[in-house]
Amino acid sequence: MRAPQSVASSAAPPACITLTLEEVHDLSLRVLTHHGLSSAQAQAIARVITAGERDECHSHGIYRLLSCTRTLQHGAVVRDATPVVSDRGPGVVAVDAQFGFSQLAFEVGSKVLLEKVAKTGVAALVINNCYHFSALWPEVEALVEHGVAALAMTPSHSWVAPAGGRRPVFGTNPIAFGWPRVGAHPYVFDFATSAVARGEIELYRRSGRALPAGWGIDADGASSTDAATVLDQGAMLTFGGYKGSALSTMIELLAGPLIGDMTSSESRAKDDGAGAAPCHGELVLAFDPRFFSQGDFLEDRMRAEKLFEGITDQGARLPSQRRFAARERSLGNGCVQVPAALYYDVRQLLL
């Protein structure tokens, strides 16, 4: 790990630390293995955390090492868990994560998912008994690289109130979709069905900033812009009112009871206030466009490109466009900027 540049005693401490992507990966790996995680589990997580920093998704970068280690200290995660794959039919593969983190389970199961979708046209990956903390875009991107469209969803802990309510029932319940493009970055969206990801509110609390209105409520259901109040006493809100609430319910059902796993409320009850990462399931669907086309697959792909052009030609931005631009900057510069306070907090995890 490269030491940060020293500064004169009279100078203000640096606001950010410059790290190469290799240093981000190395730091992540060192922290995770220091806390007892197996090499295979730690490598899978380090890859996702490095991707988060590379794409300037700071709430899913090294910041996540804080919650990962807290989850490991909780003792529920099986540090050397080896995912177990089972074949549930021509179009369904299931992976029991054995109460390890989700990243390794996805890497193992996605290989079988791609084999199945190449034969059936549509296939599902079910991940059970996993601890999940990361974004879903790395997963759908990994599948889209193979020419398939992909959809992923998962519940979390019940931090989010339904539209019109004041008590948390839903998780942040993210959903992600990816579509392979011709000669361009894939079309990818990944968003929580809450008004914002919980990690974003946690970053606001760390910085002492007031939240934008509409992100959360206090215990009485009144709007609140105080991050601590929303996180510790009140609830987050869904985006789009009843529409976001309905989507969140769908995700609870499809990635919970449908696959024989926990809802967000059940996951939070299992946690019992420990503050560990949510433990639940995940559903991933893959679609091979060649099976769905009426015959001219290439023409259909160009039809999709015309749709994207209709968006961008008028100055509108495609989802993930800023993230892909950040990726190009990070790869071009060979480094990323990490808040100094966060960097030193993460370094403390090695003590």
N, C-alpha and C positions, 0 to 999 in steps of 0.2 A: 504494500500500500504506500503510495507516494504521500509524504508528509506535506501538509499545506504550507505555503510560503509564509515565512516569519514576517512579522511587521514590527516596526519600532514601537517601543513601549508607550510613546506619546500618541501614536496613531490609533484610530478607532479600529476595533476588531473587524475582520472581513464579514460582509453580510452573507457571502456565499463561498463555497469551496468548489474548486474545479476538480472533477474526477474523470478519468477515461472510462469508457464503458467496461473495459476489462477490470478496472478498479471497483466499479459498482458491483460487478459480478463476484469479484474476489471478496469484497466486504460482505456481501450477502451470504456467500457460501461459508465464510469464516464464522459469522454470527450464528447461522443455523446449525452448523456442525458443533460449534462451541456449546450450544444448548442441547446437544444430544441427538440431533436429527441424523438419520442415515444419509450416506452420500447420495444415493439415488433420489431420495425425497428432497434433499437440500438442493441438488443440481436442478431439478425440475422447477422448484420455486425460484431459485436464483435467476434462471432464464426469464421467467415472467417479470420479476422485479426489474431486471436490467432493461427489458423491453419497455416497461412503464417509464423509467427515467429517460430512455432514448427518445420516446415519443412525447416527452414533457407531460405525461399523465402523473403528476407528482403525488396525487393521493393514492396511487397504486404503485409507486416506486419504493425506494428504501424506507419511506415512512411506514410501509406495511411490516417491516421487520419488528417494529415495536409491538404490534398486535400478534405477530407470529410467535415471538418469544413469550409474550404473556400467555398465549394459548398453550405453548409447550410447558410453561411453569405450572399451568393449571393441572397438568398430569393426565388429561383425558386422551390426548393425541397419542397414538401408537407411533413412536419415533422411527421404528424400523419396519413399518407396515409394508407388506408386499401385496399390491392389488391382485384380486382373484377374478379372472375373466370367465364368464359363463355364456353359452350360446342359448338364447331363448327363442330362436326361430330364424327363418331365412332373412328377416329384416330387422332383428333386434339382437343387440349384444349388450350384456350387463356386466358391470365391473363393481365388485364389492371393494371399496377402498380400505376396508379393514380398519376404519377410524384413523386413517392417515389423512394427509392433505389431498386436495382434489387434483393438483397439477399432475402428479405421477399417474394417477388413475386415468386421467384424460389421455395422457401420452400413450399409455398401454392400450386403452380401449379404442382410441381413434384409428389405430392401425387396422383393427378388425372391422370397425365401422366403414372405412374406405373400401375394404375388400367386399363387404356386403352390398354397399350402394352400387358398386361396379357391376354386381350381378342382378340386383333387384330394382335399381332405379331410385328407390327411397329406402332409407334405413334409419334406425334410432339407436342411440347410445344412452343407456341408463347407468348413472353412477349413483351408488348407494353408500351410506355410512361414511361420508367424507366431511372434512373440515374445509370450509371454503372462505376465501377472503379476497380473491383477485377479481379483476375485470374479466369479461367474457370475450372481448375482441381478440385476444391472442388465440383463443380456441377456434373461433369461426374463421379467422385468417389462416390458421394452419390447415383447415379443411379446404378453404377456397383455393389455396395453392394447387390443389389437385383437380381443379376444374368443376367442383360441385358447389351448389348453393347450400348454405348452412344456417341453422337457427338454434340458439341455445338459450336456456332459461334456468333460473334457480331461485328458491326462496332464501331467507336469511334469518335474522332474529326479528321478532315483532317489535319494531320501532316506529311503525307508521300507522297513523289513524286512518280509518276509511272516511271517504267524503261524507260530511255531515256528522261525524263522530268526534270523540275527544280521547278515546283510549286506543293505544296501539294494538293492532291486530296483524297487519301485514309486515313483511320484511321490506327492504328497499327493492327487492324482487326485480333484478335486472333481466333484460332480454336483449339478445344480440342477433344480428342477421348479417350474412355476407354473401356477395354475388361476384363471381369471377368476371373480370372485364377484359377487353381486347386491347393489349398494349398500354395498360394503365393500372394504377393501383386499384385493388378491388373496391367495390361499393360496400362499405361496412358501417353499420350503426350499432351502438352499444349504449343503452341508457337504463338507468334505474326508473322504475315506475313511481318512485317517490320524486318529489320536486327536485331533489339533488341527491347525489350519493352521500352516504353518511360520512365517509372520509373527508368530503369537502367541508362539512360542518365542523368536524374535528380539527381541520386545519384553521378554520376561522377561530375556534376556541384558543388554539395555540398562539395565534397572532393577536388575540384580543379585539378582533374586528366584530362589528355588529353584522348580523345576518340580513340579507335582503328579506323584505316582507314576503310572506307566502311560503316560506320554507318550513316553518314549524309553529307549534302552539305550546302554551303552558298547560299545567295540570287541569285548569278550568276550561280549557278549550279556546282561550283567547290568543290572538296572534302574538308571537314573541320574536324579537330579533336578537335575543341573548342565547348564544350557542349552548352555554352550560344549562340553562333552563330547559331548552328543547331536548338536549341529550339526556339529562339526568332526571327531569321531573315531568316533562310534557311528552310530546310526540312530534314526529316529522309528518309532513303532509304529502299526499300523492300529487303528481302533476295533473293538470287538466281536470281537477275536480272528480266528478263521477266517472269520467272516461278512464283516467288513470287508476281509479279505484277498481273498476271492472277488469282492466288488464291485470292488475295486481292479483285479483281473485283468480283469474284464469291461470296465472303462473303458480299460485299456491296449489291449485288442483292438479295441473299437468306435471309439475315437478315435485308433488307431494303425494297425495293419496293414489294418483294414477300409477306411480312407480313404487308404491309401497314404502314411502319415506315420510319424514316429518314435515308438518307445516311450520311456519315461522314461530307461531306461538308455542308449539311443542319444542322447537329447538331452543327457544329462550328459556323455557322452563327447565330443560335439561341442563342448561348453563348455570342456572341457579345463582345468578349474580356474580359469577367469577370473571366475566369480561373476556371470555375466550372467543375465538372465531366461531361463527355459526356451524352447527353440525346438522347435515341434512342430505338431500339428494340433488341431482342435476339431470336435466333431460337435454340431449343434443340430437337434432334431426339433420340429415343430409339428403340432398336431392341432386340426382344426376340429370342435367338438362337434356341429355341425349335421349333419355327414355320418355320425356314428356313432349318433345317437339313432334309436330305432325309430319316431319320428314326432312325439312331443311334446317338443320341445327345451326349452321353458320349464319343463315339469314335471320334466324331468331336472335342470335347473339348481337347482330348488327341492329336489330330492332330495339334491343335493350340499350345499345349505345346511343341511338337517336333520342331515347327517353332521357338519358343523362345529359346529352347536349342541349335538350330543351330546357333543362334546369340551369346549366352553367352558362349558356349563351346569353341569358338575361341578367347575369351577374350574381345569381344565387349560388350558395356554397353547398357542396355535397357533404354529408356527414363524414367525419374523419379526415377531411381535407387538411385541416390545421394540424392534425396529428401526423399525417404523412409529411407535411412540410417540416414539422419539428424533427421528424426522423431524418430527413435529408440534411438538416442543419447539424444534428448531432453526429451523424456519420461523416459529414464533410469536415466538421471541426475536430472530430475524434474525441470529443469530451462533452460533459454536461455540467450544469451548475446546480449544486445542492445547497439549500439554506444551511449556514454554518451551525446554527443552534440544533437543527435536526441531525446534521452529521455528527456532532459531538454527543448527542443523545444516543445515537446508534452505536458509536464507538464505546460508550459506557456498557453496552451489552456484552462486550468482550471481556469485561473485568470479572 
